[in-house]
Amino acid sequence: MKTLKLSLFAVAGALLLSFSANAQQATTKKAAKATPPKTEAKTLTRSAPAATTEAPKNMTPSGITWNEDSHTFGDIEKGKPVSHEFTFKNTTKQTVLVTGVKAQCGCTATNYTKTPIKPGETGIVTATFNAANPGSFSKTVTVTTNDSDVNKILTIKGKVIAPEGEAAPAPAVQH
């Protein structure tokens, strides 16, 4: 009887070990299916993004040629807005359209050529600065076109001076 008990106990232990090993293998297989295998990075560049409905970005600069991208007004009188026209030429083989012009802040107004610009034709972006506060300034205007996703940044600079007879603002006094 004692031998029979030991035999049953041994068989039960063997079955328990067998079930435990099978369960562990099944768990490992499920985890392997859930986690994709790791691959080594061969280059430092990003891999191509997954396919989306969005069109690929055109990160080459615009094909239009600007006469200048910065203008310095010098000293200007407070309260008198000043304007500058930035001109450009369409040096591409396609018609270009300025799709947007955005000033850095509300102190600068913009205007631009809104009609399509054919190859060889010129267009204009006008920046008008409202000289309301004395001091130096540097403002940007961002131009967006249909031929590139890279924006063009135009800059206007200068110094606003108070007119003769106007007192300079008093320095702040701390109490």
Buried (B, 14 or more C-beta within 10 A) or exposed (E): EEEEEEEEEEEEEEEEEEEEEEEEEEEEEEEEEEEEEEEEEEEEEEEEEEEEEEEEEEEEEBBBEBEEEBBEBEEBBBEEEBBBEBBBBBEBEEBBBBEEBEBBEEBBBBEBBEEBBEEEBEBEBBBBBBBEEBEEBEBBBBBBBBBBBBBBEBBBBBBBBBEEEEEEEEEEEEE
